[in-house]
Amino acid sequence: MFPGEKLNSLEELFQKTMEEYEQRSSTLAQLADEAKELNDDSTVNFLRDLEKEQQHDGLLLQTILDEVRSAKLAGMCPVADRPTCSECRVASATLIIIGANALRR
């Protein structure tokens, strides 16, 4: 996401976050493959460990995105920019936690 980018719904926010996660995962895998070709075992190990950590975040993001979509289909999120349902509040809090974890790395 770009600073100041306008997103229209919580679903769009999580979809965009998921796309960025997938791009990071792909980049990590490419870097690990390149390090393996160069026989740089310490870098390969580091990147593979990082990939494992990222997988957990990806599972959380996908679960939240699925829940947000389910809530939307059930009519629980009538106003996208003012989330009032418990799923939206949990999803927002989780995104903040995932973002904070990513910044610490």
DSSP file (Angstrom, degrees, kcal/mol; ACC not computed):
  #  RESIDUE AA STRUCTURE BP1 BP2  ACC     N-H-->O    O-->H-N    N-H-->O    O-->H-N    TCO  KAPPA ALPHA  PHI   PSI    X-CA   Y-CA   Z-CA
    1    1 A M              0   0    0      0, 0.0     3,-0.0     0, 0.0    12,-0.0   0.000 360.0 360.0 360.0 147.2    0.0    0.0    0.0
    2    2 A F    >   -     0   0    0      1,-0.1     3,-2.6     4,-0.0     0, 0.0  -0.795 360.0 -95.8 -99.1 141.9    1.1    3.5   -0.7
    3    3 A P  T 3  S+     0   0    0      0, 0.0     3,-0.1     0, 0.0    -1,-0.1  -0.304 113.4  16.1 -54.5 132.9    0.9    6.2    2.0
    4    4 A G  T 3  S+     0   0    0      1,-0.3     2,-0.2    -3,-0.0     0, 0.0   0.425  87.7 150.1  83.0  -1.8   -2.3    8.1    1.5
    5    5 A E    <   -     0   0    0     -3,-2.6     2,-0.6     1,-0.1    -1,-0.3  -0.471  44.6-131.0 -66.6 130.9   -3.8    5.4   -0.7
    6    6 A K        -     0   0    0     -2,-0.2     2,-0.4    -3,-0.1    -1,-0.1  -0.745  23.9-172.3 -89.6 120.7   -7.6    5.4   -0.3
    7    7 A L        -     0   0    0     -2,-0.6     3,-0.1     1,-0.1     6,-0.0  -0.899  15.3-150.3-110.6 144.4   -9.1    2.1    0.3
    8    8 A N        +     0   0    0     -2,-0.4     2,-0.3     1,-0.1    72,-0.1   0.556  69.1  14.3 -95.6  -9.2  -12.9    1.7    0.3
    9    9 A S  S  > S-     0   0    0      1,-0.1     4,-2.0    72,-0.1     5,-0.1  -0.988  70.5-109.9-158.5 164.1  -13.5   -1.1    2.7
   10   10 A L  H  > S+     0   0    0     -2,-0.3     4,-2.4    70,-0.2     5,-0.2   0.872 119.8  55.4 -64.6 -37.1  -12.0   -3.3    5.3
   11   11 A E  H  > S+     0   0    0      1,-0.2     4,-2.6     2,-0.2    -1,-0.2   0.920 106.9  49.3 -61.4 -43.6  -12.1   -6.2    2.8
   12   12 A E  H  > S+     0   0    0      2,-0.2     4,-2.5     1,-0.2    -1,-0.2   0.888 109.3  53.3 -63.7 -38.6  -10.1   -4.1    0.3
   13   13 A L  H  X S+     0   0    0     -4,-2.0     4,-2.3     1,-0.2    -2,-0.2   0.939 113.0  42.1 -60.6 -48.3   -7.5   -3.3    3.0
   14   14 A F  H  X S+     0   0    0     -4,-2.4     4,-2.4     2,-0.2    -2,-0.2   0.853 112.8  53.7 -71.1 -33.2   -7.0   -6.9    3.9
   15   15 A Q  H  X S+     0   0    0     -4,-2.6     4,-2.3    -5,-0.2    -1,-0.2   0.931 111.3  46.0 -63.6 -44.3   -7.0   -8.0    0.2
   16   16 A K  H  X S+     0   0    0     -4,-2.5     4,-2.2     2,-0.2    -2,-0.2   0.909 112.6  50.4 -64.1 -42.3   -4.3   -5.4   -0.5
   17   17 A T  H  X S+     0   0    0     -4,-2.3     4,-2.3     1,-0.2    -1,-0.2   0.892 109.9  51.0 -62.6 -39.8   -2.3   -6.5    2.6
   18   18 A M  H  X S+     0   0    0     -4,-2.4     4,-2.5     2,-0.2    -2,-0.2   0.901 108.4  51.4 -65.0 -41.3   -2.6  -10.2    1.4
   19   19 A E  H  X S+     0   0    0     -4,-2.3     4,-1.9     1,-0.2    -2,-0.2   0.904 110.7  48.4 -62.1 -41.2   -1.3   -9.2   -2.0
   20   20 A E  H  X S+     0   0    0     -4,-2.2     4,-2.3     2,-0.2    -2,-0.2   0.890 110.0  52.3 -66.5 -38.7    1.7   -7.5   -0.5
   21   21 A Y  H  X S+     0   0    0     -4,-2.3     4,-2.6     1,-0.2    -2,-0.2   0.932 108.7  50.2 -60.0 -46.2    2.3  -10.5    1.8
   22   22 A E  H  X S+     0   0    0     -4,-2.5     4,-2.2     1,-0.2    -1,-0.2   0.873 109.7  51.0 -62.2 -37.2    2.3  -12.8   -1.3
   23   23 A Q  H  X S+     0   0    0     -4,-1.9     4,-2.3     2,-0.2    -1,-0.2   0.919 110.7  48.3 -65.9 -43.2    4.8  -10.5   -3.0
   24   24 A R  H  X S+     0   0    0     -4,-2.3     4,-2.6     2,-0.2    -2,-0.2   0.911 111.5  50.6 -62.4 -42.1    7.1  -10.5    0.0
   25   25 A S  H  X S+     0   0    0     -4,-2.6     4,-2.2     1,-0.2    -2,-0.2   0.910 110.6  48.8 -62.8 -42.5    6.9  -14.3    0.2
   26   26 A S  H  X S+     0   0    0     -4,-2.2     4,-2.2     2,-0.2    -1,-0.2   0.909 111.4  49.7 -63.3 -42.6    7.7  -14.7   -3.5
   27   27 A T  H  X S+     0   0    0     -4,-2.3     4,-2.6     2,-0.2    -2,-0.2   0.910 109.9  51.0 -64.1 -42.8   10.7  -12.3   -3.2
   28   28 A L  H  X S+     0   0    0     -4,-2.6     4,-2.5     1,-0.2    -1,-0.2   0.913 110.2  49.7 -60.5 -42.7   12.0  -14.3   -0.1
   29   29 A A  H  X S+     0   0    0     -4,-2.2     4,-2.3     2,-0.2    -1,-0.2   0.905 111.2  49.0 -64.0 -41.0   11.8  -17.6   -2.0
   30   30 A Q  H  X S+     0   0    0     -4,-2.2     4,-2.4     2,-0.2    -2,-0.2   0.921 111.6  48.9 -63.9 -44.0   13.6  -16.1   -5.0
   31   31 A L  H  X S+     0   0    0     -4,-2.6     4,-2.6     1,-0.2    -2,-0.2   0.909 110.9  50.4 -62.4 -41.7   16.4  -14.7   -2.8
   32   32 A A  H  X S+     0   0    0     -4,-2.5     4,-2.2     1,-0.2    -1,-0.2   0.905 110.1  50.3 -63.8 -40.7   16.7  -18.1   -1.0
   33   33 A D  H  X S+     0   0    0     -4,-2.3     4,-2.1     2,-0.2    -1,-0.2   0.908 111.3  48.5 -63.2 -41.4   17.0  -19.8   -4.4
   34   34 A E  H  X S+     0   0    0     -4,-2.4     4,-1.4     2,-0.2    -2,-0.2   0.910 111.2  49.8 -65.1 -41.8   19.7  -17.4   -5.5
   35   35 A A  H  <>S+     0   0    0     -4,-2.6     5,-2.8     1,-0.2    -1,-0.2   0.881 109.3  52.8 -64.2 -36.7   21.6  -17.9   -2.3
   36   36 A K  H ><5S+     0   0    0     -4,-2.2     3,-1.6     1,-0.2    -2,-0.2   0.911 106.1  52.8 -64.4 -41.8   21.4  -21.6   -2.7
   37   37 A E  H 3<5S+     0   0    0     -4,-2.1    -1,-0.2     1,-0.3    -2,-0.2   0.816 110.3  48.8 -61.9 -29.9   22.8  -21.4   -6.2
   38   38 A L  T 3<5S-     0   0    0     -4,-1.4    -1,-0.3    -5,-0.1    -2,-0.2   0.371 113.4-120.9 -90.0   4.3   25.7  -19.4   -4.8
   39   39 A N  T < 5 +     0   0    0     -3,-1.6     2,-1.2     1,-0.2    -3,-0.2   0.837  60.0 151.9  57.8  35.6   26.2  -22.0   -2.0
   40   40 A D     >< +     0   0    0     -5,-2.8     4,-2.4     1,-0.2     3,-0.3  -0.684  15.4 173.8 -96.3  80.3   25.6  -19.4    0.6
   41   41 A D  H  > S+     0   0    0     -2,-1.2     4,-2.8     1,-0.2     5,-0.2   0.843  71.8  54.7 -61.7 -38.4   24.3  -21.7    3.3
   42   42 A S  H  > S+     0   0    0      2,-0.2     4,-2.1     1,-0.2    -1,-0.2   0.904 111.9  44.7 -65.5 -39.0   24.0  -19.1    6.1
   43   43 A T  H  > S+     0   0    0     -3,-0.3     4,-2.8     2,-0.2     5,-0.2   0.903 112.4  52.2 -69.7 -40.5   21.9  -16.8    3.9
   44   44 A V  H  X S+     0   0    0     -4,-2.4     4,-2.6     2,-0.2     5,-0.2   0.941 111.4  47.0 -58.8 -47.7   19.8  -19.7    2.8
   45   45 A N  H  X S+     0   0    0     -4,-2.8     4,-2.3     2,-0.2    -2,-0.2   0.914 112.8  49.3 -61.4 -43.9   19.1  -20.7    6.4
   46   46 A F  H  X S+     0   0    0     -4,-2.1     4,-2.2    -5,-0.2    -2,-0.2   0.940 113.8  45.2 -60.3 -48.1   18.3  -17.1    7.4
   47   47 A L  H  X S+     0   0    0     -4,-2.8     4,-2.3     1,-0.2    -2,-0.2   0.866 111.7  51.8 -67.6 -36.5   15.9  -16.6    4.5
   48   48 A R  H  X S+     0   0    0     -4,-2.6     4,-2.0    -5,-0.2    -1,-0.2   0.898 109.9  49.8 -66.7 -39.7   14.2  -20.0    5.1
   49   49 A D  H  X S+     0   0    0     -4,-2.3     4,-1.9    -5,-0.2    -2,-0.2   0.915 111.0  49.7 -62.5 -41.9   13.7  -19.2    8.8
   50   50 A L  H  X S+     0   0    0     -4,-2.2     4,-2.3     1,-0.2    -2,-0.2   0.890 107.7  54.2 -63.6 -39.8   12.2  -15.8    7.7
   51   51 A E  H  X S+     0   0    0     -4,-2.3     4,-1.9     1,-0.2    -1,-0.2   0.901 106.1  52.4 -60.3 -41.8    9.9  -17.6    5.3
   52   52 A K  H  X S+     0   0    0     -4,-2.0     4,-1.0     1,-0.2    -1,-0.2   0.907 110.0  48.1 -62.6 -42.0    8.6  -19.8    8.1
   53   53 A E  H  X S+     0   0    0     -4,-1.9     4,-1.2     1,-0.2     3,-0.5   0.905 110.2  52.4 -63.5 -41.3    7.8  -16.8   10.2
   54   54 A Q  H  X S+     0   0    0     -4,-2.3     4,-2.4     1,-0.2    -1,-0.2   0.839  98.9  64.5 -64.4 -33.6    6.1  -15.1    7.3
   55   55 A Q  H  X S+     0   0    0     -4,-1.9     4,-2.2     1,-0.2    -1,-0.2   0.881  99.3  53.0 -59.6 -38.4    3.9  -18.2    6.7
   56   56 A H  H  X S+     0   0    0     -4,-1.0     4,-2.1    -3,-0.5    -1,-0.2   0.934 109.4  48.0 -62.2 -46.1    2.3  -17.7   10.1
   57   57 A D  H  X S+     0   0    0     -4,-1.2     4,-2.8     1,-0.2    -2,-0.2   0.887 109.8  54.0 -61.3 -38.8    1.4  -14.1    9.2
   58   58 A G  H  X S+     0   0    0     -4,-2.4     4,-2.5     2,-0.2    -1,-0.2   0.897 107.2  49.9 -63.5 -40.9    0.0  -15.3    5.9
   59   59 A L  H  X S+     0   0    0     -4,-2.2     4,-2.3     2,-0.2    -1,-0.2   0.912 112.1  48.4 -63.9 -42.0   -2.3  -17.8    7.6
   60   60 A L  H  X S+     0   0    0     -4,-2.1     4,-2.6     2,-0.2    -2,-0.2   0.937 111.9  48.9 -62.3 -46.8   -3.6  -15.1    9.9
   61   61 A L  H  X S+     0   0    0     -4,-2.8     4,-2.8     1,-0.2    -2,-0.2   0.920 111.9  48.3 -60.2 -44.6   -4.1  -12.6    7.1
   62   62 A Q  H  X S+     0   0    0     -4,-2.5     4,-2.5     2,-0.2    -1,-0.2   0.910 111.7  50.2 -64.1 -41.1   -6.0  -15.2    5.0
   63   63 A T  H  X S+     0   0    0     -4,-2.3     4,-2.3     2,-0.2    -2,-0.2   0.924 112.7  46.3 -62.0 -44.8   -8.2  -16.2    8.0
   64   64 A I  H  X S+     0   0    0     -4,-2.6     4,-2.9     2,-0.2     5,-0.2   0.929 111.4  51.3 -64.7 -44.8   -9.0  -12.5    8.7
   65   65 A L  H  X S+     0   0    0     -4,-2.8     4,-2.4     1,-0.2    -1,-0.2   0.916 110.6  49.4 -58.7 -43.4   -9.8  -11.8    5.1
   66   66 A D  H  X S+     0   0    0     -4,-2.5     4,-2.3     1,-0.2    -1,-0.2   0.908 112.2  48.1 -61.4 -42.3  -12.1  -14.8    5.0
   67   67 A E  H  X S+     0   0    0     -4,-2.3     4,-2.6     2,-0.2    -2,-0.2   0.896 110.5  50.7 -66.6 -40.6  -13.9  -13.7    8.1
   68   68 A V  H  X S+     0   0    0     -4,-2.9     4,-2.3     2,-0.2    -2,-0.2   0.920 112.0  47.8 -62.6 -43.2  -14.2  -10.1    6.8
   69   69 A R  H  X S+     0   0    0     -4,-2.4     4,-2.6    -5,-0.2    -2,-0.2   0.902 111.6  50.2 -64.6 -40.7  -15.8  -11.5    3.6
   70   70 A S  H  X S+     0   0    0     -4,-2.3     4,-1.9     2,-0.2    -2,-0.2   0.914 110.8  49.2 -63.3 -42.5  -18.1  -13.7    5.5
   71   71 A A  H  <>S+     0   0    0     -4,-2.6     5,-2.9     2,-0.2     6,-0.5   0.900 111.0  50.2 -63.4 -40.5  -19.2  -10.8    7.7
   72   72 A K  H ><5S+     0   0    0     -4,-2.3     3,-1.5     1,-0.2    -2,-0.2   0.933 110.6  48.8 -63.1 -46.2  -19.8   -8.7    4.6
   73   73 A L  H 3<5S+     0   0    0     -4,-2.6    -1,-0.2     1,-0.3    -2,-0.2   0.832 109.3  53.5 -62.8 -32.4  -21.9  -11.5    3.0
   74   74 A A  T 3<5S-     0   0    0     -4,-1.9    -1,-0.3    -5,-0.2    -2,-0.2   0.473 117.3-114.8 -81.7  -1.3  -23.9  -11.9    6.2
   75   75 A G  T < 5S+     0   0    0     -3,-1.5    -3,-0.2    -4,-0.3    -2,-0.1   0.712  79.2 127.3  77.7  20.3  -24.7   -8.1    6.1
   76   76 A M      < +     0   0    0     -5,-2.9     8,-0.3     1,-0.2     9,-0.2   0.585  66.9  52.1 -86.8  -9.8  -22.7   -7.5    9.3
   77   77 A C        +     0   0    0     -6,-0.5    -1,-0.2    -5,-0.2     3,-0.1  -0.588  59.5 156.4-125.3  69.3  -20.6   -4.7    7.9
   78   78 A P  S    S+     0   0    0      0, 0.0     2,-0.6     0, 0.0    -1,-0.1   0.820  71.2  45.2 -68.4 -30.1  -23.0   -2.2    6.3
   79   79 A V    >   -     0   0    0      3,-0.2     3,-1.3     1,-0.2     5,-0.1  -0.914  69.7-166.3-119.0 106.5  -20.7    0.8    6.5
   80   80 A A  T 3  S+     0   0    0     -2,-0.6   -70,-0.2     1,-0.3    -1,-0.2   0.834  86.1  47.4 -63.8 -36.2  -17.2   -0.1    5.3
   81   81 A D  T 3  S+     0   0    0      1,-0.3    -1,-0.3   -73,-0.1   -72,-0.1   0.463 114.9  47.3 -89.6   2.0  -15.4    2.9    6.6
   82   82 A R  S <  S-     0   0    0     -3,-1.3    -1,-0.3    -5,-0.0    -3,-0.2  -0.554  80.9-164.3-134.6  70.3  -17.0    2.7   10.1
   83   83 A P        +     0   0    0      0, 0.0    -3,-0.1     0, 0.0    -6,-0.1  -0.338  20.1 163.4 -62.8 129.0  -16.7   -0.9   11.1
   84   84 A T        +     0   0    0     -8,-0.3    -7,-0.1    -5,-0.1     2,-0.1   0.563  41.3  96.6-119.4 -16.6  -19.0   -1.7   14.0
   85   85 A C  S  > S-     0   0    0     -9,-0.2     4,-1.9     1,-0.1     3,-0.2  -0.387  79.5-119.4 -78.2 157.4  -19.1   -5.5   14.0
   86   86 A S  H  > S+     0   0    0      1,-0.2     4,-2.6     2,-0.2     5,-0.2   0.857 112.6  57.9 -64.5 -34.7  -16.9   -7.5   16.3
   87   87 A E  H  > S+     0   0    0      1,-0.2     4,-2.7     2,-0.2    -1,-0.2   0.906 106.9  48.6 -61.5 -40.6  -15.2   -9.3   13.4
   88   88 A C  H  > S+     0   0    0      2,-0.2     4,-2.6     1,-0.2    -1,-0.2   0.897 111.4  49.1 -67.1 -39.7  -14.1   -5.9   11.9
   89   89 A R  H  X S+     0   0    0     -4,-1.9     4,-2.3     2,-0.2    -2,-0.2   0.927 113.9  45.8 -65.4 -43.4  -12.8   -4.7   15.3
   90   90 A V  H  X S+     0   0    0     -4,-2.6     4,-2.6     2,-0.2    -2,-0.2   0.919 113.1  50.7 -63.9 -43.2  -10.8   -8.0   15.7
   91   91 A A  H  X S+     0   0    0     -4,-2.7     4,-2.3    -5,-0.2    -2,-0.2   0.912 110.7  48.7 -61.8 -43.1   -9.6   -7.8   12.1
   92   92 A S  H  X S+     0   0    0     -4,-2.6     4,-1.8     1,-0.2    -1,-0.2   0.921 112.6  47.7 -63.6 -43.7   -8.4   -4.2   12.6
   93   93 A A  H  X S+     0   0    0     -4,-2.3     4,-2.0     1,-0.2    -2,-0.2   0.897 111.5  50.9 -64.4 -40.1   -6.6   -5.0   15.8
   94   94 A T  H  X S+     0   0    0     -4,-2.6     4,-2.8     1,-0.2     5,-0.2   0.900 107.1  53.1 -65.6 -40.3   -4.9   -8.1   14.3
   95   95 A L  H  X S+     0   0    0     -4,-2.3     4,-2.5     1,-0.2    -1,-0.2   0.898 108.3  51.1 -61.1 -39.6   -3.7   -6.1   11.3
   96   96 A I  H  X S+     0   0    0     -4,-1.8     4,-2.3     2,-0.2    -1,-0.2   0.914 111.2  48.0 -62.8 -42.9   -2.1   -3.6   13.7
   97   97 A I  H  X S+     0   0    0     -4,-2.0     4,-2.5     2,-0.2    -2,-0.2   0.921 112.0  48.7 -64.6 -44.6   -0.4   -6.4   15.5
   98   98 A I  H  X S+     0   0    0     -4,-2.8     4,-2.3     1,-0.2    -2,-0.2   0.912 112.0  50.0 -62.0 -42.1    0.9   -8.0   12.3
   99   99 A G  H  X S+     0   0    0     -4,-2.5     4,-2.0    -5,-0.2    -1,-0.2   0.905 110.3  49.5 -62.7 -41.7    2.2   -4.6   11.2
  100  100 A A  H  X S+     0   0    0     -4,-2.3     4,-1.6     1,-0.2    -2,-0.2   0.902 110.8  50.2 -65.1 -40.4    3.9   -4.1   14.4
  101  101 A N  H  X S+     0   0    0     -4,-2.5     4,-0.9     1,-0.2    -2,-0.2   0.899 109.3  51.6 -63.6 -40.1    5.5   -7.5   14.2
  102  102 A A  H  < S+     0   0    0     -4,-2.3     3,-0.5     1,-0.2    -1,-0.2   0.880 108.1  52.0 -64.5 -37.5    6.7   -6.8   10.7
  103  103 A L  H  < S+     0   0    0     -4,-2.0    -1,-0.2     1,-0.2    -2,-0.2   0.836 104.3  56.9 -68.5 -32.2    8.3   -3.6   11.8
  104  104 A R  H  <        0   0    0     -4,-1.6    -1,-0.2     1,-0.3    -2,-0.2   0.745 360.0 360.0 -70.8 -22.4   10.2   -5.3   14.6
  105  105 A R     <        0   0    0     -4,-0.9    -1,-0.3    -3,-0.5    -2,-0.2   0.476 360.0 360.0 -77.0 360.0   11.9   -7.7   12.1
